[in-house]
Amino acid sequence: MPVFSGIWVALVTPFDNGAVDFPALRHLARHLLDEGAAGLVVCGTTGEAAALSKAEQLAVLDALLEDIPGERLVMGLAGNNLAELLAFQAEVQRRPVAGLLVPAPYYIRPSQAGLLAWFETIADAASVPVILYDIPYRTGVRLELETLRRLARHPRIRAIKDCGGNAEVTQALIADGQLDVLTGEDNQILSTLCLGGSGAISAASHIRTRDFAALVERVTAGDLEAARAIFRSLQPLLRLAFAEPNPAPVKTLLAMRGLIRDELRAPMLPSSEALRERLRTELA
């Protein structure tokens, strides 16, 4: 049985006049789980974690744990200073969470041997499952297949958020069966599921969460005709959700539904007025 499956929403961090909006955060989290999300990924890319201090990240997690069972929360763990990251990991692991989402150290671009040592060190210190996050267009370095296969042997490394952009690697990991393969690219959810992947960590699924969950259900049931119809209906949303840098369009859509304020932290900017008009049409 997979450890991680279904639709895990890459949760935005709501703000109110520059500060984290904790009431909106908790309300949004409950709403998404009620709509069928398997769980939430906290303080990842979509959550603007790079613009949050470590104290704010822990405060976000603590606020969610007031209402949400820890087994439905995965915490992002990103950085390029290993000692600081291990100290933060220890703090996170004082809380009950389902796992840690860990990307390669950004900007440094280490060798594959360096990546292997990095992730193994974090996994050795882990008391919860680790999800590898392969996203070379953000970190500047790719996790090669052999590196991933070696990391998959570690008992704490249980899944991958796959944004690597290599279909052969994706298929090989699914065939190996050692990692739960969750796509991190929303436009690849159907194809990953059909290949045998476990699900997705998705930003766009803040909107029409029930349809994203139904997509997983239909593929699992073998009803591919219905799955294709659902996925086709989601295409306009998927195009608009990433028409400008994530998470601006998603935050605009959530604000239009009255769930959060349409506010981001620099260097991120709100959606342009032209995109807002398109989003209003889509929401209608």
N, C-alpha and C positions, 0 to 999 in steps of 0.2 A: 504493500500500500504506500502511495506517495505521502511524504511528510507535508508537502505544500502542493495544493492543487486548486483549480478554480480561478476566480477573478479576485486578485488582491489589488485594491485601489491604492495607487501611489498618492497618498493624501497631501493635499495642499495645506499650507499653514495660513490661516486667516489672520489679518492684521486690522487694527483699528487705531488710526493716527500714530502709526509707527510701532505700536506695541502688539504683541501676540494677543489675539482676541480669543480668550479661553472659552467663554460661553459658546461662541460660534463654532469653535473647534470641536467641542464635545457634542453639540447638536448635529453638526455635519457628520461626525463619525457614527453616531447612532442612526442617523438617516441612511447612510450608505449600507450599514450592516442590515438594517431592516429591509432594504431594497434588494438584498441578496448577495452582497459581496462576501466572499469567503473570509476576508481579513483586510487589514490596512497596513501599508508600509509607511512608517512615520519618519520624517526628517531625511527623506531622500532628495533627489534632484528636484522633483515636482514640489516638494515641501520647502524649497529654497533654503536647505540646510546650510549652504555655504554663507548665507547672509545672517545666520543665527549663531549666537555665541553657544558654547558648550552648555552653559547654565540654562540658556533658553531652550536648547534641545531637550535637556532633562526635564525642564518644566513642562514642555509640550507632552512628553511621554507620561509624566506623572498625572497631568490633567486628564489624559485619555484613560489611564488606569483607574481613575475614579469611577468610570462608567463602563469600561470595556474589559472583558476578560483578557488577560495577558496572552493567552494562546491564540488570540486573533490579531495580535500586533507584532509586526516585525520592525526593528529599529535600524535605521541607516547608520553606518559606521565608516566614515570617509575621512581621509587625511593623508599626509605624506611624511609625518613625523611619527615614527613607530612607537617611541616611548610615550608620547602624548596620547596616541591612539589606544595603546594598551591600558593606560590609566583611565581613559574615558570608557573603554570597554568594561573595565572592572566596575565602574559606577553604574553603567547600564545594566550589567548582570546582577546588580543588587535588586533589580526589579524583575517581576515575572514577565518575560516576553517569549514569543514563539521562536524567534531567531534574530540573526543579524544579517543585514545586507551590506556586503563589503566589496567596493570597487578596488581596482588597482590604484596605487598611489599616483595622483595626477601630476603632470608636468615633468616628473623626473625621468620617465621612460626607461625603467630598468630592463635588464636582460630577462629571458625566460627563467634562468636560474635564480635571479633576484626576485622575480614574482613568486616563484615556487617557495622560496624561503620566507617571503613576506606573508603569504597566505597561510603557510604552515605554522608560523609563529602565532598568528592571530587565532587559528583553529586550535592550537595547543592550549591557548589561554581561554578558550570558549567553554562555557558551561551549557550553552544552548546551540542548536543547529546554525550553521553558517550557510548563507546563500552567496555564491560568487556573483559578482556583477561585472560582466564583460561588456564594456562600452568604450571601444577604442577612440571614437570620435570625440569623446570628452576627456579621456585620460591620456591619450597620445600613445597608448601601447595596447597591443592585442594579446590575449591569452590564447596561445596556440593549442591545438588539439592534444598533443602529447602532454603539455603542461596541465591541461584540464583533466586528462585521464589520470595523471599522477596525483593531482589534488583530490580527485574523486575517491581515492583509496583512504583518505583520512576519515576516521569515523564521525567527525563533527561536521564535515562538509557534505551537505545533503542536497543542494539544489543550485541552479544557476539562473540568474536573470540574463537572458540571452539577447544582447544588442550587438553582437559581433558582426552581423551582416554576411555570414558565410553559411549558406544553406547546407553544404557538405558537412561542416562541423556540427550544425544543429542536428542533422540526421544521424550522424555518428554517435552523438551523445545520447540521443533518444534510443538508438539501437543498443548501445552499451547497457542502458538501464541502471546505471550507478547513481545518476543525479536526476532529480525532478527538474525537467526543463520547462521554465516559465519564460515566454517571450516578453521582452520589454518594449517591443515595437508593436503598437496597437494594430497596424495594418497587416500584421503577420499572425494575428491570433488564430484565425480559422485554419491557416495552413499548418501552424505548429500543432494545433489540436488534432488535425487529421493525420499528421505524421506520428502521433502518439505522445505528444508533449502533454504536460500536466495542466497548463493554464497560462496565466499572464499576470504580470504586474503592470497595471494599466493606468494611465492618466485620464484618458477620455471617458473611462467608465464612471467618473463622478456623475456623468449625465447618462440617463437611460441605463442605469445599473442593472435593472431587471432584464433588459434585453441582452446585455453582456453575459449575465448569469445563465439566461436561457440558451444562449449560443453554446456554452459549455455543456449544458444538459442535453441538447439535441445531438451534439457530436458523440457524447458518451453513450446515448441511446442508439446511435447508428442512424439517426434520421438526418442524413446529409442534405436532403432537399430543403428541409425546414431550416437547417443551420445556414445554408447558403442564402436563403431568403432573409434571415435575420441579419446576416453580415452585409448583404447588399443594402439593406435599409439603414445600416449604420455608416455607410460610406460618406454621406455628406457631413455628418458629425466628425468623422475621423479626419477629413480634409480640413475642416475649419479649426478643429482643436489644435492643429499644429501649423496653421497658416502663419502664425507669428510665434516667437519663442515661448516655449512652455515654461510656466503655467499661465501665462497671461490670458489666452482665450478661454481656458477652463475656468479661471477665476471670474472672468466676465460673465460666462454662462451661469455660474453659481450665484453671482450677484443679481443677475436678472431674475433668478428664482427666489431671491430674498434669503438665501442661505448664508451668505457672507458679504462683506464689503469688497468692492473691486479695488484692492490695494496690494501692491507688491513692494519689495525693498530693492533699492538700487543695487546693481545696475539694471535690474529688470524694470520694464515700463509697462503700464496698462495697455490693453488692446487699442489699436488705432481706431478712429471714428469710422473709417471705411469698413474695418472688420466688424465693429460693433453692429453695423447695419445688417451685415450678412448673418451674424450670430442671432440677432433678433428674429430674422426670417426663419432660421433653422429652429429656434426655440418655439416659434409659433407653429 
